[in-house]
């Protein structure tokens, strides 16, 4: 019986090549999954984020607008998720995602009683919001892989 020598460098290169091939499609699917799923559970009234969203709406524009705005937020989340599945729509979905992030991260500053237990110690809701940093980083990675617009200068 002969011992087979493992070529770690070749294995490393193959793994890196594999990850390079699957990273963007996997990242797009992950963002789709999170946004569509969370948007959908808002639409059907099962989101655990409802009390936080209601408190934010009350603090900012008024509780009388909550029902409509919560549905709009849910639909936008579903749309963001679906748009991430289409590479040609990256330039459309990234600004939409960033605008969405400004809104959904605002409770960290606007309603701190819901998001912080004490200084630098987030509540569960605060942790839920802070994890959006990972979503933004993933979206930036997707945007960085986007093909540049063709030079369309007329001569």
C-alpha positions as CSV (number, residue, x, y, z in Angstrom):
1,X,0.0,0.0,0.0
2,X,1.5,3.3,-1.0
3,X,0.8,6.6,0.7
4,X,-0.6,9.2,-1.6
5,X,1.0,12.6,-1.2
6,X,-1.5,15.4,-1.0
7,X,-0.6,18.4,-3.1
8,X,-1.9,21.2,-0.8
9,X,-1.1,24.0,-3.2
10,X,-3.1,22.3,-6.1
11,X,-6.0,21.7,-3.7
12,X,-5.8,25.3,-2.5
13,X,-5.9,26.6,-6.1
14,X,-8.9,24.3,-7.0
15,X,-10.8,25.4,-3.9
16,X,-10.2,29.1,-4.6
17,X,-11.3,28.6,-8.2
18,X,-14.4,26.8,-7.0
19,X,-15.2,29.6,-4.6
20,X,-14.6,32.2,-7.3
21,X,-17.2,30.4,-9.5
22,X,-19.9,30.1,-6.9
23,X,-19.4,33.2,-4.8
24,X,-21.5,35.7,-6.8
25,X,-24.4,33.3,-7.7
26,X,-24.5,32.1,-4.0
27,X,-24.3,35.7,-2.7
28,X,-27.2,36.7,-5.0
29,X,-29.3,33.8,-3.9
30,X,-28.5,34.5,-0.2
31,X,-29.7,38.1,-0.5
32,X,-32.8,37.0,-2.5
33,X,-33.6,34.4,0.2
34,X,-33.3,36.9,3.1
35,X,-35.1,39.8,1.5
36,X,-37.9,37.8,-0.1
37,X,-38.5,35.7,2.9
38,X,-38.5,38.6,5.4
39,X,-40.6,40.7,3.1
40,X,-43.1,37.8,2.6
41,X,-43.6,37.2,6.3
42,X,-44.3,40.9,6.7
43,X,-46.9,40.7,4.0
44,X,-48.7,37.8,5.7
45,X,-48.6,39.4,9.1
46,X,-46.1,37.1,10.8
47,X,-43.0,39.2,11.1
48,X,-41.5,39.6,14.6
49,X,-40.2,43.0,13.4
50,X,-43.7,44.5,13.4
51,X,-43.4,46.1,16.9
52,X,-40.1,47.7,16.1
53,X,-41.4,49.0,12.7
54,X,-44.5,50.3,14.5
55,X,-42.4,52.1,17.1
56,X,-40.3,53.6,14.3
57,X,-43.3,54.8,12.4
58,X,-44.9,56.3,15.5
59,X,-41.6,58.1,16.3
60,X,-41.1,59.5,12.8
61,X,-44.2,60.1,10.6
62,X,-47.1,58.9,12.7
63,X,-48.8,55.7,13.5
64,X,-51.7,56.4,11.2
65,X,-49.4,55.6,8.3
66,X,-48.0,52.3,9.7
67,X,-50.3,49.8,7.9
68,X,-49.6,51.2,4.4
69,X,-45.9,51.8,5.0
70,X,-45.3,48.3,6.4
71,X,-46.9,46.7,3.3
72,X,-44.8,49.0,1.1
73,X,-41.7,48.0,3.0
74,X,-42.5,44.3,2.7
75,X,-43.1,44.7,-1.1
76,X,-39.8,46.6,-1.5
77,X,-38.0,43.8,0.4
78,X,-39.5,41.2,-1.9
79,X,-38.6,43.3,-5.0
80,X,-35.0,43.8,-3.8
81,X,-34.7,40.0,-3.3
82,X,-36.0,39.2,-6.8
83,X,-33.8,41.9,-8.4
84,X,-30.7,40.4,-6.9
85,X,-31.4,37.3,-9.0
86,X,-30.8,39.2,-12.2
87,X,-27.2,40.4,-12.8
88,X,-28.2,43.0,-15.3
89,X,-30.3,44.8,-12.6
90,X,-27.4,45.2,-10.1
91,X,-27.2,49.0,-10.8
92,X,-30.9,49.3,-10.0
93,X,-31.0,47.2,-6.9
94,X,-27.9,48.4,-5.1
95,X,-29.2,52.0,-4.5
96,X,-32.6,50.5,-3.6
97,X,-30.9,48.3,-1.0
98,X,-28.9,51.1,0.4
99,X,-32.0,53.3,0.8
100,X,-33.7,50.4,2.4
101,X,-30.8,49.9,4.8
102,X,-31.0,53.6,5.9
103,X,-34.6,53.1,6.8
104,X,-34.3,49.7,8.6
105,X,-31.1,50.7,10.4
106,X,-32.5,54.0,11.7
107,X,-34.0,52.5,14.9
108,X,-30.5,52.2,16.2
109,X,-30.5,56.0,16.5
110,X,-34.2,56.9,16.5
111,X,-35.6,54.4,19.0
112,X,-32.7,53.2,21.1
113,X,-34.9,51.8,23.8
114,X,-35.8,49.0,21.4
115,X,-32.3,48.4,20.1
116,X,-29.9,48.8,23.0
117,X,-29.8,47.2,26.4
118,X,-26.9,49.4,27.5
119,X,-23.9,51.1,25.9
120,X,-22.7,49.0,23.0
121,X,-24.9,46.1,24.1
122,X,-27.7,45.6,21.5
123,X,-31.0,43.9,22.2
124,X,-32.1,41.0,20.0
125,X,-33.7,43.6,17.7
126,X,-30.5,45.6,17.7
127,X,-28.5,42.5,16.7
128,X,-31.0,41.9,13.9
129,X,-30.3,45.4,12.6
130,X,-26.5,45.3,13.0
131,X,-26.3,42.1,11.0
132,X,-27.3,44.2,8.0
133,X,-23.6,45.3,7.8
134,X,-23.0,41.8,6.4
135,X,-25.8,42.2,3.8
136,X,-24.3,45.5,2.8
137,X,-20.8,44.0,2.5
138,X,-22.2,41.1,0.4
139,X,-24.0,43.6,-1.9
140,X,-20.8,45.6,-2.3
141,X,-19.0,42.4,-3.3
142,X,-21.7,41.7,-5.9
143,X,-21.6,45.3,-7.2
144,X,-17.8,45.1,-7.4
145,X,-18.2,42.1,-9.8
146,X,-20.5,44.0,-12.1
147,X,-19.2,44.5,-15.6
148,X,-18.4,48.2,-16.3
149,X,-20.7,50.1,-18.7
150,X,-19.4,50.0,-22.2
151,X,-17.8,53.2,-23.5
152,X,-20.5,54.7,-25.6
153,X,-18.8,57.9,-26.8
154,X,-19.7,58.8,-30.3
155,X,-16.8,59.8,-32.5
